[in-house]
C-alpha cells in the first residue's frame, strides 16, 4: 500500500475519533447564566425555577465523602471535558482542545509514516499523540488540587481570625483572596466577586466545590451553609476544620512513609521485566524475537502482560490507603 494512502487513512481515522469525542462530550446549549437570565426575565417557569433551586442546594444532599471509583473516575474525566478544563484552570475550550488533539494525532501518524512504522502501529501512535493534551490536563488538574489542599488550612485560619475581628464572612473571604496566592486565592476571589453580584451563598459554594473537588472544601462549604441556616460560632467551626485537615496531612505523611517500600517494590517489579527485555534484545535479538514469532511465545507474552497488570493493580490496592 502506498505511504500516502496510509497517511491519509491514519489522518482520517484520528480526525473522525476526535470529532466524535467532541460531539459526544459537548456542553448543553443552555448555560447556567442563560437559565438565570431567563428566570429573572420571567421566561423560566416556576417548576424550572424550583428545580434550579434544588440543584443549587445539592451540596447539602450529596455525601461528603463522595469519591468516585476507578472506572467512574475515568468516565467522569472523559465524559465532561468542560468540567475538567475548569478544574485544571486553563484557558482552553473544548473545540480548541479537540483541534490540538487532531493536529497532534495527525502529526504523530505522519511521523510514523516518515519513520516507516508498520501500518498496524500507526493508529496507536496517532491515538497516543491525540490524547497527550488530555493527559496534560489530568496532570495539571492533579497538581492544582494538591496545591489547593495544602493552602486550605492556613486560609481557614485566616478566615477565622477575620471573623473574630468582627468582619463579615464575605469580607473575610475577600481578605483571604487578596492575601493567599493562587489557586486558592483566585477561587476565593471568584466567590467574593459572586457575592458582590448578589449570587446566593449556596450557589456560589456549590460552584466552588465543583471547580475544586476537595473533601475538606466540601466540609467548609457545608459548614458555611448550615451555619447561615441554623447559626453558631463560625470561627470555632473553621478552626476545627483546619485542625482536622492538618491531622489528616500528618496521618497521610505517616502512611506514605510506611508504604514507601511497597510502592518502590511495585516500581521495580513493573520496570524489571521491561529493562531485562531490552537488555536481552540488545545482546541476542533472535532469542527474544521468538516471543513474537512462535505461537507459544505470543501466548506466553500475553499471559506475562496480563499478570504484570494484575500485579500492578494488586500492589496499588495494597499501598493506596485512604486517609
MIRO-352582 format. One record per residue (C-alpha): z negated, y negated, x. Coordinates in steps of 0.001 Angstrom, whole numbers, padded with zeros to 6 digits, always signed. Layout:
ZYX...
! end
This chain:
+000000+000000+000000+000809-003490+001236-002142-005514+002624-001086-008463+000451-001341-006355-002714-004726-005063-001591-005983-008616-001022-004662-009768-004411-006258-006788-006173-009617-007402-004495-009457-011120-005334-008653-010440-008998-011429-007860-009261-014108-010121-007804-012876-013101-009859-012991-011078-013078-016515-009854-012293-017875-013327-011532-016153-014854-014559-017536-012139-016822-021043-012653-015470-020744-016412-016011-019630-015974-019620-022325-013405-020326-025156-015469-018832-024019-018849-020131-026557-021019-021879-026510-021574-025607-024578-024702-026563-027578-026471-028112-030262-027551-025679-033882-028375-026450-033153-032096-026112-030429-031873-028761-032761-029927-031066-035453-032606-030658-032964-035397-031384-031794-033544-034486-035401-033232-035602-036088-036941-035107-032901-037981-036895-033550-035664-039825-030661-033303-039131-033023-030441-038442-034544-028554-041361-038316-028223-041855-038039-024487-041260-036326-025061-037942-038909-027704-037036-041689-025253-037808-040008-022631-035685-039752-025137-032837-043465-025919-033076-044256-022224-032946-042164-021859-029833-043998-024808-028248-047334-023104-028881-046020-019852-027446-048064-020235-024293-051247-019562-026268-049880-016406-027884-048461-014926-024673-050759-012798-022482-051869-014493-019289-051053-011515-017111-047537-011159-018482-045869-009977-015273-042631-008004-015823-041966-004669-014209-039350-003987-011568-036401-003322-013876-037467-006020-016344-037754-008488-013493-034256-007683-012296-032853-008163-015784-034731-011462-016102-033365-012694-012779-029784-011734-013511-029934-012404-017240-030998-016052-017238-029270-017866-014416-030304-021302-015727-033978-020396-015557-033512-019015-012067-031885-022274-010973-034817-024253-012386-037384-022048-010696-035516-022314-007386-035432-026138-007762-031785-026525-006832-029079-028918-007984-026630-026080-008532-025298-025430-012018-024130-022037-013352-020409-022997-013135-020841-024254-009576-022774-021124-008631-020012-018993-010124-017377-020938-008177-019259-020485-004890-019684-016771-005573-015985-016470-006386-014959-018213-003166-017299-016116-001026-016203-012891-002724-012534-013666-002240-013170-014737+001355-015055-011513+002093-012225-009420+000659-009661-011409+002652-011642-010931+005870-011791-007214+005127-008014-007099+004828-007580-009014+008085-010041-006671+009832-008104-003665+008435-011092-002358+006484-010441+000661+004297-009417-000163+000744-012469+001622-000697-014755-000729+001256-013037-003960+000193-014697-004106-003220-018267-003532-001862-017684-006169+000821-016386-008645-001762-019290-007947-004117-021829-008373-001322-020353-011733-000350-020165-012787-004009-023855-012034-004569-025023-013850-001429-025709-017128-003359-027814-015193-005860-029819-013577-003062-030323-017048-001563-031598-018345-004908-034085-015477-005206-035335-016153-001657-035639-019899-002343-037459-019200-005621-039948-016884-003903-040643-019409-001130-041128-022249-003619-043525-020253-005832-045553-019266-002778-045842-022893-001659-046858-023941-005185-049584-021285-005314-051042-022497-002009-051158-026132-003206-052647-025412-006644-056394-025070-005758-056542-028402-003924-054584-030090-006723-057050-028792-009335-059988-030044-007264-058363-033465-007033-057732-033498-010776-061362-032523-011468-062644-035380-009263-060358-037811-011090-061765-036678-014443-065352-037103-013207-064444-040611-012051-063604-041487-015659-059817-041216-015618-057859-039522-018362-056085-036221-017899-052682-037900-017837-053807-040430-015213-055311-037625-013135-052067-035665-013227-050216-038816-012199-052563-039243-009234-052022-035611-008190-048273-036125-008454-048414-039123-006126-050772-037563-003571-049547-033961-003309-046293-033002-001619-043543-031037-003370-043167-028627-005042-046474-029128-006898-046370-032911-006735-042861-033005-008167-043721-030655-011034-046898-032543-011954-044951-035781-011729-042499-034421-014261-045385-033568-016592-046757-037099-016146-043378-038646-016992-043045-036438-020060-046438-037636-021266-045327-041246-020867-042312-040417-023040-044540-039021-025786-043862-035301-025399-046823-033193-026645-049049-031512-024075-048245-028051-025406-044518-028510-024950-044868-030146-021548-047185-027470-020150-045090-024698-021679-042043-026054-019848-044102-026288-016641-045130-022621-016821-041502-021699-017461-040301-023585-014377-043168-022192-012273-044077-018638-013397-047512-018515-011771-050507-016710-013272-053034-019297-012074-050918-022087-013524-050991-020271-016877-054784-020294-016670-054679-024053-016098-052205-024709-018928-054145-022537-021373-057426-024226-020421-055953-027697-020952-054519-026814-024370-057735-025140-025550-059895-027970-024222-057852-030531-026140-058228-028475-029307-061882-027402-029026-063431-029781-026477-065535-029031-023396-066079-030125-019809-062566-030096-018370-063701-030928-014833-066007-027907-014709-063243-025653-016029-060867-026876-013325-063495-026283-010635-063954-022705-011793-060193-022082-011884-059805-023480-008348-062675-021299-007134-061113-018268-008805-057773-018938-007114-059410-019241-003682-061295-015978-004189-058063-014268-005158-056380-015561-001991-059308-014258+000048-059114-010802-001512-055334-010789-001168-055658-011530+002563-058084-008621+002965-055695-006322+001078-052795-007407+003285-054856-006650+006396-055887-003217+005128-052360-002260+004056-050654-003615+007174-050481-000188+008794-048876+001329+005702-046288-001427+005473-045447-001091+009170-045133+002674+008754-042697+002122+005903-040544-000184+008026-040495+002325+010910-039713+005287+008672-036879+003382+006998-035381+001999+010181-035759+005006+012455-033010+007199+010877-030533+004300+010948-031298+003494+014585-031013+007160+015585-027707+007469+013710-026121+004619+015663-027636+005850+018934-026218+009353+018487-022917+007895+017286-022781+005865+020498-023463+008932+022639-021450+011558+020748-019350+010284+017813-017879+013685+016942-021361+015157+016446-022255+012531+013844-018889+012450+012045-019493+015990+010784-021737+014401+008163-018685+012580+006764-016001+015235+007209-017746+018502+006327-018609+019117+002624-022081+020372+003510-022584+017323+005731-021759+014992+002840-024312+016755+000651-026936+016535+003388-026207+012844+003856-026518+012156+000112-029840+014036-000055-031123+012157+003002-030259+008775+001484-031937+009751-001800-035102+010895-000001-035141+007699+002061-035021+005566-001084-037669+007726-002766-039936+007436+000277-039485+003658+000420-040399+003299-003256-043433+005554-002792-044735+003596+000196-044106+000327-001654-046106+001617-004615-048998+002571-002337-049245-000670-000344-048353-003090-003161-051854-003615-004550-052016-006256-007244-054813-008821-006908
! end
